[in-house]
């Protein structure tokens, strides 16, 4: 759990022990569900067979189909998906805007909620006008 938190946050929030225990037990009990999500996000079998590249098998290939404006908000210290992933995705999504938040990790909604709310509010105003 601690190692996973190190990957999620630039600066880990204090989490009470009973909440950590709950989260760990929930993750263990939902292991099959998390596996299903991963399997649906990337169909790895065609990659193993050599029928598709990892890029073709991932959801990245769908990004070019988005017709609505998209705001990508990323923590610059994200170690699960490095911030350059946002730039990569923006290059595949029409009308994408990128907001990289310094000294934040994978969970900017937790580490920088005010910044995130302002960024989204500005984006919505721009998109409506």
Protein Blocks (a to p, Z undefined) as FASTA:
>chain_A
ZZmmmmmpmbdcdddfklmmmmmmmmmmmmmmmmmmmmmmpcfklmmnopacfklmmmkl
mmmmpmbdcdddddfklcklgfklmmmmmmmpghiacdddehiafklmlmmmmlmmmmmm
mmmmmmmZZ
